[in-house]
Amino acid sequence: MLNQLAWKASWRHLLLHPWQLALLILGIALGVAVVVAVDLATSSATLAFNDAAKTFSSTTTHQIIDPENKLDERVYLELKQQYPQLAVAPLVQGYLSSPEYPGRRFHIIGIDPFSDTPFRAEGAALEREILTQLLTEPLTALATKKLRTEITTLPLTTGNTTQQLKIIGLMNEQPGTSALLESVLMVDIATAQELFNMEGYLSQIDLVLPQQDTAITQQIQQNIPKTYQLNSIQSKTNALTQMTKAFRINLMAMSLLAIVVGMFIISNAISFSVLQRRKIFGSLRSTGAEPKLILQIILTEALVIGCIGTFFGFILGAFLAEGLLTLVTRTINDLYFQLGTSSLTIDSWSIFKGVSLGVGATLIAALIPATEAVKSSSDTIIRRSSIENRSLKLIPKLALTGIGIIVMGVALILLPLDSLILSFTALFFILMGYALISPWAMLKLSSGLQSAMTRTLGITGLMACRSIKRNISRTGIATAALLIAIATTVGVSTMIGSFRIAVQNWIESSLSADLYISVIDNNSSSNVIDPQFIEQLQQRLPGITMNQSKWQQVYTETRPINLLALGLSRRGFEGFRFKHGDINKAWAAFNNNNSILVSEPFAYHHQLAVGDFFILPTPQAATAETKLRVAGIFYNYASEQGIAIINLNLYQQLWKNTSLSGLSLYLDDKNTYDANIETIQNLFIHYPKLQLRKSSEIRAMTLAVFDRTFAVTDVLRLLTLIVAIVGILAALMALQLERIKEIATLKAIGFTPRQIQFLLITETGLSGLLAGLLSLPLGIIMAVILIHEINQISFGWSMPLSLDPLQFIYAILIALTAAMIAGIYPAKLLSKTPTAEALRHE
């Protein structure tokens, strides 16, 4: 009988406080939702890339490519004749946009259906009629079932013209790949050559080579032209995975920070739910209830509530993940490669983490007050003052423990090991240690502010300061959660702000030219600047200062090398900002054709210093490799893989290639600036594949990509802050409702409802103010670790720390506003409570 009464009393309390129960579930749901959303978005984008790679080269082991995109199709015919036993297939592919679908790019894949069967199932086993139509009719394509229901004819922009592509049939979609192929069109190889103006050329040749037979691989490499490269698919996939590794790790870091805040919120909410019923549990203990029964009730409630909150968290997380996936995919498209559209994929690891956080954190949070309720005597449980007394005694011990944890975190950072895991572990230790110190710091700050608050607000200010100490067991965890959320905002914002300033300064110095000319379509076989254009440009603009460049990607077994060959004037060379090395010595060595300049990330990833030698892979005609001395290491934020720069003359000697891919022009006479631009644009009439960009346009475009890249973190910071606000609202609701008798006493001695509201909002505002002030040191520490440790290890670049005072003011105002908003509803609720009824409340 007593057992039934105990269970009914506990559940009845929850049902009689629906708003607190709703906030409790909402706090758990939000904590789970943020973590699940980040995990689902990042894992879905990564899975989409991996699956897309497998979809289009499922059995391919090697590829033959030409860095110039001039892979002669006759090489394919020769391979078929020399190696009839091997599976060999030509491929022409690229991306085109459509005027009917702005912002969407379509992946065009040109195949030979007869030789491509062993490679891609999408083009296999086509119906005879469809196959005949695909091979004989120009500008025909295959699409997915979903895409064909949307369109029958698709206009595609190719150069300065628009071509109409007719959808005549369906690809053979494999299970689970329809979402990956939403923007993919499969055409005959001749059609692809026409669309990309690559008549007689291929993008690549796919091969399936025996894994154990290295002799045939070497033989093929020797027989193909020296400028062509035979690369394994595995090395290419590893390189692309390495490219996105740092980006994914940093998103994971935001997820882990969300977990930290979510744990605080869930712990805060469930602890209050348990502690608020200490009188019920004390009464049950006084009437003979066993401690084991109390423990079962509390843990069962926590399990049920945790499951409900986790369930809603998954639903909310899925909606959030859809939006985050769009941002993540856009960032990958901007920085790395065209991923196209990707659909949300439910990941088992994300489910496990969400359940572990929602249910596990709830049970752990409930276990602490439940154990305390079981071990304490019944009269101690009933007295609330005993809880506060124990809390005040425990706070100094927690602060000492926090200091010890911070020391451990600092020790991990000082270890001479470049490990992201260690860096994130150190950051986690510092966050947790600081959170343990925060209640002690709150007590000291509130005592220090007591005289100032009294002079400013009178008795209300004094009571608000004393309320911090009197209710530290309630406000401590909630304020710590808000503190962590605000500190995360400060740290990440400071890092992004410092990064943006560094990028802006780098752009200002590196974009020293006035105009830049390049090829519009890099997928084209003629992705070089016509030499006749250069001659005509020099004739029409005599005396113009012109720097020439050639972009080349050199593949190795581990990662591709971004090589840039430059023909620079001294004026152009002065645009480099060197981190290591003397500019005059570097200029002399650069012109002697025996040196190489490397960017900071390149030097970091290849462990290079000024004076070291770097082995540059070169065509076999140039003995396959060249040894160059590093003359300087310069700042560069264009690529996390880094860039290597050699003299254009040296490149032309090694590669036997005089083609150019870019020009930079210096217009010394600003009075003729517009006239010179008009002259160049008139030349473009005969060279439609070239584009002209002003330095200001490139600067604006670069910063726009930068802002889009960090839009994900902006959303995550906002979500984390919302989680903290909901958590502190739940804490304040529980705390204020426990103070009904105290508020009634104040009303009985003359306090008006307006004064009650002002007092309570002042108290919550003071908690927010303290959280904001305490978040600033932690935010700066986080920024230092993110900039000088995590970013250095992840991307290889460094930047100065830039502190923005306005950012700190905003952080304090956000914390103050969040706490005051959270206190408005409880304050109004308590101010309207009848005095007589509240005084009788036990």
N, C-alpha and C positions, 0 to 999 in steps of 0.2 A: 504493500500500500504506500509506504513512504517513498519507494523508488518511483512509483507512478506519479506521485505528487511532485517529486523533485524534477522529473522530466517535464511535466506540464508547466510547472512554475517557470522553468528556464525558457521554454519555447513561448510561453505566454508573454514573457517580458519582451522578447524579440518582436512578436506580432503587435504588441501595444505601442511599439516605437518604430513604425514603418519607415519614417524618414531616415532614421539612423541605420536601419537594416538596408535600405536602398543605397545610402551613401557607402556603407560597408561593402556591398556587392559591387557598386560602381568603382570604388577604389581598387578592388582586386581586378575587376574587368579592365580598367584602364592600364594598370601595371602590366597585365598579360597582353593586352592589345598592342602596346607599343613594341614590346619585344617580338611578338609574333609577326607584326607588320614588317618590321625591319628584316627579320629572318626570311620570311616568305618572299619579300621583294628581291633581296640579294640572291637568294638561292634560286629563284625562278629565272632571274636574268642570267645567272651563271649556267644553269641547266639549259636554257634556251640556246646559249652560245655553243655549249658542248654538243647538244643534240643536233643543232644546225650543222656543225662541222662533221658529225658522223653521218648526217643525212646526205650530204653532198660528196662525201669521200669515205663511204663506209668501209670499202675494202682497199682503198688506195694506200700504198706503202711509201711511194716516192712521187715527186713532181719535178718536172723540168720547167724552169722559168727563165725569162730574160729580164734583167733589171731595167732594160729600156722598153719593156713591153713590145718588143719587136721579134717575137718568137716565130721564125719562119715555119709555115705549115709543111714545107718540104722535109723538115727534120722528122716530123711524125711519119711521113710516108717511108722514109729511109729506115726508121726504127721498125715499122711493120714488116719491111722486107728482110731486115737483118735478123730480127728476133720474132719469127712467126709464132713461137710457142708462148710468148709473153702476152699478157693482157695490157694493151696500150690504148689510150683514148684521148682525143683532142678536146679542148674546152676553151670557150670564149665566154667571159662573164664580166659583168659590171653592174653599175646602178644608174637608173634613169628616173627622172621625175616626170610627173604628169600635170598638165595645167588644171585638170579636173579634180586632182587630189593634192592640194597645196600642203607642203610639209611632210608628205609621204614619199618614200623612195622605193622603187620596184627593182628587185634583184633579177636581172635577166641572165639566164644560163643557157648558153648555146652548146648543144651536144650533137654527136654523131650517133643516132639511135642504134646502129649496127655494132659499133665497137664499144659503146658505153654500157651495154647490158651488164657486164660483170661489176660495174662500179656503182651505178645509181639505179635503185629499184623504181624510182619515179618515172623513168623513161622506158622501162622494160615492158615487154608483152603488150605493145600497143595494137589496137585493132588495125586491120589492113587498110581500111578506108581512111582512118585518122592518120596513120603513118604516111600514106601516099600524099594526103593533103598537106601534111607538115613539111614534106620534102619537096613538093612541087610548087606549092603556092607561096608567094612571097609574103612576108610579114604576118605569119600565122604563129600561134602559140598555144601551149597547154597550160592550164591553171588548176588550182584546187577547186573543189566543188563549191566552197563558200564564195571564192572570188568570182567564179563564173556566174553565180546567181546574182552578183552585184553588177557585173559588166559583161558585155559581149564584144565591145570594141573599146580599146584603151588608147587614147592619144599619149604619145611619149615625146618629150623634148629631147632632140638630138642635135647638138650644136645650135644653129640658128633656125632650125626647121622643126616641124612637128610631124611625126610619123604615126599612122593609125595601125595599131596592132590588133589583129582579129583573134579572138579566143575560139578555137575550133574543137577542143576536147579537154579531157581531164587527165591529170597526172595520176599515177598509181600511188595514192597516199598510203603510207605505212601507219599502223596504229599509234596514236599519240603525236603525230607530226603535223596534223592539219593546221594547228595554230602557228607552228614554226614556218609554214609555207604560205602564209596569208598574203605576203607581198612578193612571192616568187613566181616567175613565169619561165617556162621551159620552151625553147625554140630550137629550130634547126641551126646548125653551126653557121651556115651561110647567112641566115637571117641576122644572127648576132654580129657577124662581121660587118654586115651592112649598117646595123644600128650604131655600132661603135666605130664605124669607118676604119675597119681593120681587115680589109680585103687582103688575103694572102698571109695573114698573121694570126697567131693564137695567143690566148692569155697564159695557157699552161698545157702541159701534156701529163696526164695521169698514168702511172704504171703500178703494176703489182709485181714486185720482185721477191724472189725467195729470201726469207730472212737469214738463212745460214749461208747463202751463196754470195759472199762479198766480191768474188772475182767478176761476176757479171755486172755488178754495180760499178766497179772500177772501169770495166771495159766500156760501158755506156758513157761514163763521164769522159773518157778519152776520145770517144768517137763523135760526141756532140761538139758544136763550136765552142771555142775557148771562153767566150763571154757568157755562155749559158751556165746555169747552175742546176745541179741535180741534188735536191733536198729531200730528206725524209719527212714524212707527215708528222711523225712523232716529235721531231725537233721543232717543227713549226707550231704544233699544238702546244708544246711546252713553253715556247716563247710567248705565244698569245696568253696562255694561262699566267705566265710570270708577269706579263704586262698589267693584267688586271688584279693581280694578287694584292698589291698595296691598297688599291681602291676598295676592294672587298674587305680587307682587314680593317680599314678605317671606318667603314660602315658598321662592321662588327663591333668596333670600339664604342660607337654611339649606342648600339644595342646593349652592350654590357653596362654602359652608364644608365641606360633606361632600366635595366634589371636592378641596379643599385637603388635608384629612386623608387622603383616599384616595390622592392623589398621593404624599404622604410615605410612606404605608404601602407602596405598590407600589414606589416607588423604594428604600425601605429593604430590602424583601424581595428584589428582584431583584439589587440591588447585593451583598448578602451571598452570594446564590447564585453570583454570578460571582467575587467576591473569595475565597470559600472554596476555589475550585479554582485559585488562583494557582500552586500547586505543580505541578498537572497541566499547566497552560498553559506554565509555565516549563520543565518537562521536555520538552514537545513542541517548544518553541522551541529547546532545547539539541540536540534530535535532528534539527533541520533543517526543522521546520514553518514555513511562511511566515506572517508576521503577518496577511496577508489571510485565510488559512484560519481562524485563531483568531477573527478578527472575524466571519466568516461563521457559525462554530459558535455563538458567543455570541448573535448577533442572531437566528439561526434558532430557537434554544432559547427566547429571549424571545418571539418571535412565536408559537410553538406554545403556550407556557405562558400567554401573554397571551390567546390565543383561547380556550383551555380555561377560564381563570378568568373571562373575559367571558361565556362561555356559561352557566356556573353562576351568575354574577352576575345575568344576566337572569332566570333561573328564580327565584332567591331574591328579586330585586327585584319580580317580578310578585306573589309572595305578600305581600311587605311592602306593596306598593301597594294591595292590596285592603283591608287594615286602615287605611292612611292615607287612602284615598278615603272611607271611612266617616266618619273624623274631619273631613276637609275639608268634605264635604257637610253634616255636622251644623253646622259652624261657619258656613257660608254660610246655612243655614236659620235659624240663631240671629240672625245679624247683618244679612242682606240680604234674601233672598227665599226662597220655598219651591222648592227644586230637586228635591225628591222623591228617588227612588232613581236612581243613575247607575251604569253598568257601566264596567268598566275598558276603556279604548281604547288600543291600541298606537300610539304616536306615533313617526313617523319621526325627528323631532328628538331624542327621548329615546334612540332606538336609536343615532343618530349620536354623541350625547354619551357614551353608555355604551361604545361601541366605541372612541371617541377616548381615553377615560380608560383603559379596560382594556388595549387594545393599544398605543395611542400612548404612554401613560405608562410602560408596561413597556419598550418599545423605547428610549425616551429614557433611562430609568433604567439600562438595560443598556449603552447606548452610552458612557456616561462611564467606567465601569471597563473596558469592552472596549477603548476607545481607549487607556487608560492601560496595559493589558496588552500592547497591540500596540507602543506606542512605547517601553516600557521594555525594558532588556536582560534576558536570560533569568535571570541570577543575581539581579538586583534583584527580579524577580517572585517568585522563590522565597523571598526573605528577607522575612518579615512585618514586621520592625522598620523596613524602609525605608518601608513604607506609613504606619506610625504617625509616623515622622519627617516625612514630607511633609505629613501631616495637621496636625501641630502647627505647621508653618510656614505652612500655608494658613489656619488658623483666624483669626489676627488680620486677614488680608486679607478674609476673609469677613465678619468683624464690621464692618470699615470699610464694606464694600459694603452690609451690612444697615442701618447708620446712614444711609447715603446714600439708600437706598430708603425708609426711614421718613420722612426729611426731605421726599422727594417726596410721600409720602402726606399728611403734614401740610399741605404747600403746596396740595394739591388741596382739602383740607377748608376752608382759609382763603379759597379763591376765592369771590367774592360771587355764586355761581351756585347756585340751588336745583335740583340735578340728582341724582337717585338713582344714575345711572350713575357720576357722579364720586364720590359718597359710597362706593359699593361698591368702586370702583376704589381709592380711598384706603384703605379698610379692608383690601383685599387686599394692597396695598403694605406696610401696617404689619404685617400678619401674616407676610408673607414676609421682610420686613426683620428682624423680631424672631426668626424662626426661624433666620436666618443668624447672629444675634448669640448665640443660645442656647448653642452649643458653647463659645465663649469664656467666657460667663458661668458655665457649668458648671465649667470648669477653675478659675476664680477662687473660686467658692463651695466647691468640694471642697477647695481649698487652705486656705480660711478655716476649714472645719469639721474639718480634719485633727487639730488639737490636741484639740478637744472630743471627737471620735470616739475618739482614742487614750486619753484619760482615761476614757471611758465603757466602751469595748469592748476596750481593750488593743490587742494586735497585730492582731486581726481588724479593728478600726476603722481602723487605719493602713493595712492592706493594701487595705481597701475603698476608701478615699479615693484611694490611688495607682492603683488599678485603673481609676478614671474616666479619668485622664490616659493610662494605658497602652493603653486600648482605645477611645479617643475616636473613632476612625474607624468603629467598630462601633456604639457606644452613642449617638453624637451624633445621627444621623438618627432612630433609634427614639425617643429621648427628646424630640426636637423634635416628632415626630408626637404623642406623648402630651401634650406641653406645649400644642400647638395645640388638641387635643381638650378638655383640661381648661380652657384659657382660654376656649374657646367656651362651655363649660358655665357658667363663672363669669360671662362677659359677658351671655349671654342670660338666665341666672337673675337677675342683678342688674337687668337691664332689666325683666323680668317682675315682680320683687319691687317695684321702684320704681313701676311702673305700677299694681300692685295697691294699694299704699299710697295713691297719688294718687287712684285710683278710690274707695277706701274713704272717704277724707277728703271727697271730692266728694259721695258719697252721704249721708254724715252731715250735711253742711251743706245740701244741696239738698232732702233729704226731711225738711223741718222739720215737716210736718203729721203728724197721728197716723193718719188714715185717708184712703184714696183710693178714689173711686167712678168707674167707667168702664163702657163697653159691652163685653159679652163678645165679640160677633161683629162685627168691623169690616167684613165683607163684606155685612152686611145693609143694606137701604135705610134702615132706621130706626136707624142707628148713632149716634143722638144721645140725650141724656138727656131724658126726657119732662118738660116744665115743671111738670106736676102733681106729679111726684115731688119736685121741688125745693120747691114750696109746702108739701106735706105734711111734708117733712123739716124745714123751718123752723118749722112749727107744732108738731111733736112735740118738737123740740129748740130751743126759743127761746133766743136769745142766743149760739148757736154761731157760731164764726168760720169762714167758708166762702170759699174762693177758687175761682173758676170759670175754666175753660179751654176753648179750642176749637182743635183740631188741623186744619191745612189744608196740603195739598201743592200748591204753585204750580209749574206747569211752564213752563220756558223752552226756548229752542232748544238750549242747551248742557247744562243739568243741572236737575233739580228742586230747588225750594227748600222746605225743611221749615219751615213757618211755624207758630208757636204764639202764639195770642192769650190773654192772661192778664188776669184781673181780680183784682189782688193787693192784699192788705192790706200795711201796712208790715212786719208780722211775716213774711209770706211773701216779701217782696222781700229781706229780710235773709238769706235762704237762698242768694242768689247770692254767689259768690266772684269778684270782679272782678280780672282780670289787668291791665287798663288802664281807667282811669276812676274817678271818685269816686262812692261809693255815694249820697251825699246829692244831688249834682248829677244823677246818673242817675235817682234817684227823682223829682225835680222834673220833669225832662224827660219821663219816662215818663208822668206824669200829665197833662202838657200836650198829649198826643196828637200830638206833632210829631217823635217820635224812635223809634228802633229799637235794641234790644239784640241783639247778635250773639255767638255762641259763638266761642271761639278758632279752631277749624277753619274756621268760616264766614268769619271775618275773614281768615284765611290764604289760603283759596282765592279770595276775591274782592278781595284786596289792600286791606283796609279798615283804617283807624285811627280812633281817637276823634276826632269832629269832622267826619269825611268824610260825604258824602251818598251814600245808597244808593237806587237806583231800584227800587221794589217793584212787580212786575207785579200789577195789580188788574183786576177785571171791567171790561168796556167801559162799564158804567154809571157807573164812577168814573174815566172818562177814560183807562182802560187802564194807567196807571202813576201811582205816587205817590212823591214825593221826600221821604225821611226822613233825619234826621241821626243818625249813630251816637253814642249817649250812653254806651255802655260795652261792653267786651269781657269776657266772663265765661268761666271754666273750665267745660268740659262734655265728658264722654267718652261720651255716649250715641250720637253719630253722627260718623263721620269726615267726612261732608259738611257737618256743622254745622247749627245751628238759629238762626233769626231770631225774635225775640220782639217783639210790639207790644202795645199796650194793647187790652184787649177792647172798650172803647168805640170805639176807632178802627177796629177790624176790623168791628164791626157797622155803622158808618157807611159803610165802603167796600164791603163785601160785601152789605149789606142783609140780614144773616142774624143771627138772635138765638139760634140753636141752640147747645147746649153738648155737648162730648164728654167732659168730666171735671170732677170736683169734688175738692177737698182740704179736709179738715175738721180743725180744731184743737179738741181736747177739753181744756179748761183744768182741769176738775175730774177728777182721776185716780180719785177714789173712785167716780165714776159711769161709769167707762170701759166696763166690761162691760155695764152696763145700756144705755148709748147704742148699743153695737154690737148688742145684741139688738133695740133699737127699729128700727135701720136694717134689720136682716135681716128683721124682720117686714114692713116695707114692701116688701121685695124679692119677697114672695109675689105682689104685684100687678104687679111689674115684673121678670119673670124674666130679661130680657136684660141686667140690670145686675149688676155684680160689685163686691164690697168687698174691699179689700186693706189690710192693716196695713203701716205703713212698714217694720217688721222683715221682713215677708214679701218686699216688693219688694227690700229690701237683700240678703236671702239669695238671691233669684232672680237678681239682677244679678251677684253674685259667682259664682254657679254657672255662668252663661253665660260669665263671664270665664274661669273655670277650664277650661271645655270648649273655649273658643276657643284656649287655649294648650296644650291636650293634645297637639296636633300637634307643637309644638316640643319638648315633653317627650320624646316618642317619638324624634324626630330626634336630640336630644342623647344619648339612651341608645344609639341605633344608632351614632352617631359615636364614642362612647366604646368600644363593643364593637369597632369597627374598629381603634381605636388599641391596645386591649389585645391583640388578635390579632396586630397588627403588631409590638408590642414582644416578644411571646412568640416570634415567628419570629426576631427579631433576637437574642434571648437564646439561643435554641436554637443558632443558627449560631455565636455567639460562644463559648458554653460548650463546644461540641463541638470547636472549634479549640484549646481550652485543655487538651486531654486530657493532653498531656505535662507541662504546668505543674502540673496537679492531681496527677498521678502522682508528681511530684517532692515535692510537699507531703506526700503519704501516705508516701513513702519516708523522709522525715525525722521522721515521728512523728505527723502529723495523722490523727485518727480520721475515719471516714466522717461522724459527726455534726458534727464541727468543719468538715469540708469543706462540708457542707450549710449550716451556719450562716454560713460565710464567703461562699458564693455568694449566699445569700438576702439577706445584709447588703449585698452589692454592688448587687444589683438593687433592693433597698429604697432604698438611697442615691440611685440614679438616679431612682427614682420620687419621692423626697422633693425632689430638686433640680428635677425637672419641675414638681412641685406649687408650690414656692416661686416659680419663674420664671413660672408661669402667672398668678399673681395680678396683677402690674402690667399684663400684656397683657389680662387679663379686665376690669380696671377701665377701661382705655383703650377696649376694645370696647364696654363698657356706655355710656361717655360718647358715643361716636360713634353708637350705636344710639338713644340717648335724644334727644340734642340735634341730631342731623343727620338720620338716616334716618327716625326716627319723626316728626320735625317735618315733613319733606318729604312723607312718605307719607300721614300722617293729619292734620297741621296742629295737633296738640296738643302741649303741653309738660308736663314733670313734673320734680320735683326728683330728683336722684340720691340713692338711699337705699342705703347700704352695710351689709350684714349680716355681722358678724364670723363668725357660725356658718357662713355660706356659704363663707367662705375656709377655715375649718377643715375643712369637709366636702371641699373641693376637694383639699386637701393629703392628707387621709386616703384619698380615692379614688385619687389618683395613687400614693401609697405602697402601698396594698393591691393595686392593679392590677399594679404592678411586682413585688411580692413573690409574688403568685399566679403570675405569668408565670415566675418564677424557680424555683418549687418543683420542677417536673418535670425541667428540666435539672440542677438540683442533685442530685436523687436519682439520676439517670442517671449522672452523673459520679462520684458518691461510691462507686458499685458497680463501677466499671471496674477490672479487675485491674491492679495496679501494674506488673508486669513487662511485660505486653502493651502497656500505654500508653507505657512508657519506650522500647520498641522501635519505637513508631509514628513514622513519618516522613511 
